[in-house]
Amino acid sequence: MHDELKVENFLFSETHFAMPDWDRIGEWVELYVEKEDQFKAWTELALQWLHLINEQFGDRYQILETKHFLLFGFPGEVRLSSLGSHAEDCRRGLQQNLPGLAKFTTPGKTPILIFAGNDAYYAHVADYHGDGEYGGSSGMHIRNSYSHVAMLQILGNDLFQTSAHELTHAALAHLTLPLWIEEGLAQLFEHDLGNKQFYLNPKDVGEQKAFWRAEGLEKFWSGDGFSSPGDMQKHSYQLAEILLRLLLTDYQPRWFGFDQSPLRKLMNFLKYANRDDAGESAAQMQLGLSLEDIAAKSLGRQS
């Protein structure tokens, strides 16, 4: 790799933490690095970036590299080796469960940054999304020319579940999925790959149906409900996961797995679903269903 390029020479000004201009860096990589060496070059540049952030914390964080990921976390509080193994497991699980759909398109290894404390985490998020409220977020997949995952250091298995959720976003970022589908899949794999049981009691089901009958589904389909305050956000995430689980059940392979055509239909729906119409045209073309039909699987027909 050429010595001329150092990430520190391509930083945006007035940010909380080191924030590279990956677009400008990408132009340099395309110009000076052979195609077969570009993944390695990008990974080296990402490592430079993580070391710059670490310098801002007095080199108190640890950086760990796995086959596909770069992890940045506080030693003693986060077992980076365990989280790295979990991330690799999630990557394999997503590719197996979403064949042809789950793709990790970062130009180098995918960085996962785990910040110790709310202040550091939200300062990092604010560099990319502006200062403001972020609704109790504990993780975020930040999309740009070199996308990465940022997470808040939390205790126990919650960190692994958040990782599974955000890596699902990373695997689907190349698509134009409506938010209800992407968040539904992220919730689903947060449970299934994060070893967190999905459970709804009869009271939850009743509240879910009553809420949407009163509110209508417009904000759910548009995606606005996922960032709305109060019960709207909670019920949006919940309904999204329910609908994706029901679709996966309805379209599972038939005849002891020999007939894969139902699953192919569902995968095609996910492939072509577009946020512009919340997936309506893809649902009709690939599944022969409307969005109203899909919602009715859980909520019944809205009067």
C-alpha positions in Angstrom: 0.0 0.0 0.0 1.3 3.5 -0.8 2.7 5.5 2.0 1.2 8.7 0.8 -2.3 8.0 2.1 -2.9 8.5 5.8 -6.5 8.7 7.1 -5.5 11.5 9.4 -5.1 13.7 6.3 -8.7 13.1 5.1 -10.7 13.9 8.2 -13.7 16.2 8.4 -13.4 19.1 10.8 -15.5 19.9 13.8 -16.5 16.4 14.7 -16.5 14.7 18.1 -14.3 11.9 17.0 -12.1 11.2 13.9 -14.4 11.0 10.9 -12.8 10.2 7.6 -14.0 11.5 4.2 -14.3 8.0 2.8 -15.5 9.3 -0.6 -12.2 11.1 -1.2 -10.2 8.2 0.2 -12.1 5.9 -2.2 -11.0 8.0 -5.1 -7.4 7.5 -4.1 -7.8 3.8 -3.6 -9.4 3.4 -7.1 -6.6 5.3 -8.6 -3.6 3.8 -6.9 -4.5 0.3 -5.7 -5.0 -2.8 -7.8 -8.4 -4.3 -7.7 -7.2 -7.5 -6.0 -5.5 -5.5 -3.2 -8.3 -3.0 -2.5 -10.1 -5.0 0.2 -6.8 -5.2 2.1 -6.1 -1.5 1.6 -9.5 -0.5 2.8 -9.1 -2.7 5.9 -5.8 -1.1 6.7 -7.3 2.4 6.3 -10.2 1.4 8.6 -7.6 0.2 11.2 -5.9 3.6 11.0 -9.2 5.2 11.7 -9.9 3.1 14.7 -6.5 3.8 16.1 -7.1 7.6 15.6 -10.3 7.3 17.7 -8.5 5.3 20.3 -5.9 8.0 20.6 -8.7 10.4 21.5 -9.5 8.1 24.4 -5.9 7.8 25.5 -5.5 4.4 23.9 -7.8 2.9 26.5 -9.7 0.8 24.0 -8.8 -2.5 22.4 -8.9 -3.3 18.7 -9.4 -6.9 17.5 -9.4 -8.2 13.9 -11.4 -11.3 12.8 -11.8 -12.8 9.3 -14.5 -10.3 8.3 -14.7 -7.7 11.1 -12.7 -5.1 13.0 -13.8 -4.7 16.6 -13.2 -1.7 18.9 -14.1 -2.0 22.6 -13.2 -1.3 26.2 -11.0 -4.2 27.5 -12.2 -5.9 30.6 -15.8 -4.8 30.0 -16.4 -6.4 26.6 -14.9 -9.7 25.6 -14.1 -8.8 22.0 -13.0 -12.3 21.1 -16.5 -13.6 22.0 -18.2 -10.7 20.3 -16.0 -11.3 17.2 -17.0 -15.0 17.1 -20.6 -14.1 17.5 -20.4 -11.6 14.6 -18.9 -14.2 12.4 -21.7 -16.6 13.4 -24.3 -14.0 12.6 -22.7 -13.3 9.2 -22.9 -17.0 8.3 -26.5 -17.3 9.7 -27.7 -14.4 7.8 -26.3 -15.7 4.5 -27.8 -19.1 5.1 -31.2 -17.8 6.1 -31.4 -15.1 3.4 -29.6 -16.8 0.4 -28.7 -14.3 -2.3 -30.1 -11.4 -0.2 -27.7 -11.0 2.8 -24.6 -9.3 1.5 -21.9 -7.4 3.4 -20.8 -4.7 0.9 -18.3 -2.7 3.0 -15.1 -2.3 0.9 -13.0 -3.7 3.7 -13.7 -5.6 6.9 -16.8 -4.3 8.7 -15.9 -2.1 11.7 -17.9 -2.7 15.0 -17.4 0.0 17.6 -18.6 -0.5 21.1 -18.5 2.7 23.2 -18.3 2.7 27.0 -20.9 5.2 28.2 -23.8 7.1 26.7 -21.8 10.3 26.1 -19.2 8.6 23.8 -21.8 6.6 22.0 -24.2 9.5 21.3 -21.3 11.8 20.4 -20.3 9.3 17.7 -23.8 8.9 16.4 -24.2 12.7 16.3 -21.2 13.0 14.0 -23.2 11.2 11.4 -26.8 12.2 12.2 -26.5 15.5 14.0 -27.1 16.4 17.6 -30.5 15.4 19.0 -32.5 12.7 20.7 -32.1 9.1 19.5 -34.9 7.4 21.4 -32.9 5.1 23.7 -30.8 3.6 20.9 -28.3 1.0 21.9 -26.9 0.3 18.4 -26.9 1.7 14.9 -25.8 0.7 11.5 -24.2 3.9 10.1 -24.4 3.9 6.3 -21.9 5.8 4.2 -19.1 4.9 1.7 -17.5 2.7 4.5 -20.5 1.7 6.6 -19.9 0.5 10.2 -21.8 -0.6 13.3 -21.8 1.5 16.5 -23.1 0.1 19.7 -23.4 1.2 23.3 -21.6 -1.1 25.8 -24.4 -2.9 27.6 -24.3 -5.9 30.0 -24.9 -9.6 29.4 -26.4 -11.0 26.2 -28.0 -7.7 25.2 -24.8 -6.8 23.5 -24.9 -9.9 21.3 -28.6 -9.4 20.5 -27.9 -5.8 19.5 -25.0 -7.0 17.3 -27.3 -9.5 15.6 -29.8 -6.7 14.9 -27.4 -4.2 13.5 -25.5 -6.8 11.4 -28.9 -7.7 9.8 -29.1 -4.0 8.8 -25.6 -4.3 7.4 -26.5 -7.4 5.4 -29.6 -5.7 3.9 -28.2 -2.2 3.3 -27.6 -2.9 -0.4 -31.4 -3.4 -1.0 -34.2 -0.8 -1.0 -36.4 -2.5 1.5 -39.3 -0.7 3.2 -38.5 -0.1 6.9 -41.1 -2.5 8.1 -39.4 -5.4 6.3 -35.9 -4.4 7.2 -36.7 -3.8 10.9 -38.9 -6.9 11.0 -36.0 -9.0 9.8 -33.6 -7.3 12.2 -35.9 -8.0 15.1 -36.3 -11.6 14.0 -32.6 -12.3 13.8 -31.9 -10.3 17.0 -34.0 -13.1 18.6 -33.0 -16.1 16.5 -29.2 -15.3 16.2 -28.9 -13.6 19.6 -30.4 -16.4 21.5 -33.3 -14.3 22.8 -36.7 -16.0 22.8 -39.5 -14.3 20.9 -42.7 -14.4 23.0 -46.1 -12.7 22.9 -48.6 -13.2 25.6 -52.4 -12.9 24.9 -52.3 -9.4 26.5 -49.6 -8.2 24.0 -51.6 -9.6 21.1 -54.8 -7.8 22.2 -53.0 -4.5 22.8 -51.3 -4.8 19.3 -54.6 -5.3 17.5 -56.4 -2.6 19.5 -53.6 -0.1 18.9 -53.5 -0.5 15.1 -57.3 -0.5 14.7 -57.3 2.8 16.5 -54.3 4.4 14.7 -54.4 2.9 11.3 -51.4 1.5 9.5 -50.2 4.5 7.5 -47.2 5.3 9.7 -46.3 1.7 9.9 -46.1 1.2 6.1 -44.3 4.6 5.6 -41.7 3.8 8.3 -42.5 6.9 10.3 -43.8 4.7 13.2 -40.3 3.3 13.9 -39.1 6.7 15.0 -42.3 8.0 16.6 -42.4 8.6 20.3 -44.4 6.4 22.8 -46.3 3.3 22.0 -46.2 3.8 18.2 -42.5 2.9 18.0 -42.9 -0.2 20.3 -45.9 -1.5 18.3 -44.2 -0.8 15.0 -41.2 -3.0 15.8 -43.4 -5.6 17.3 -45.8 -5.8 14.3 -42.9 -5.8 11.8 -41.4 -8.9 13.4 -44.8 -10.7 13.7 -45.5 -10.1 10.0 -42.1 -11.4 8.9 -42.4 -14.5 11.1 -45.9 -15.2 9.7 -44.6 -14.8 6.1 -41.7 -17.1 6.8 -44.1 -19.7 8.2 -46.5 -19.4 5.3 -43.7 -19.6 2.6 -41.5 -22.3 4.1 -40.5 -25.2 1.8 -43.1 -27.9 1.2 -42.9 -31.7 1.0 -40.2 -32.2 3.6 -38.1 -29.4 2.0 -38.1 -30.8 -1.6 -40.4 -28.1 -2.9 -38.5 -24.8 -2.5 -40.8 -22.7 -4.7 -42.7 -21.0 -1.8 -39.4 -19.9 -0.2 -38.2 -18.6 -3.6 -41.4 -16.5 -3.9 -40.7 -15.0 -0.5 -37.1 -14.3 -1.3 -38.1 -12.6 -4.5 -40.6 -10.5 -2.6 -37.8 -9.4 -0.3 -35.4 -8.8 -3.2 -37.8 -6.5 -5.1 -39.7 -4.8 -2.3 -39.2 -1.1 -2.5 -39.6 1.6 0.2 -41.2 3.9 -2.3 -44.5 2.0 -2.1 -43.8 0.1 1.1 -43.5 -3.1 -0.9 -47.0 -3.1 -2.3 -46.2 -3.9 -6.0 -43.6 -6.6 -5.1 -46.1 -8.2 -2.7 -48.7 -8.3 -5.5 -46.3 -9.5 -8.2 -44.3 -12.1 -6.1 -46.9 -13.3 -3.5 -50.2 -12.4 -5.0 -51.0 -10.4 -1.9 -51.6 -6.8 -1.0 -50.2 -5.1 2.1 -53.6 -5.2 3.5 -53.6 -9.0 3.1 -50.2 -9.3 4.8 -51.4 -7.1 7.8 -54.5 -9.2 8.1 -52.4 -12.3 8.9 -51.9 -10.7 12.3 -54.5 -8.0 12.8 -57.5 -9.4 10.9 -59.3 -7.2 8.4 -59.4 -3.5 9.3 -63.0 -2.2 9.2 
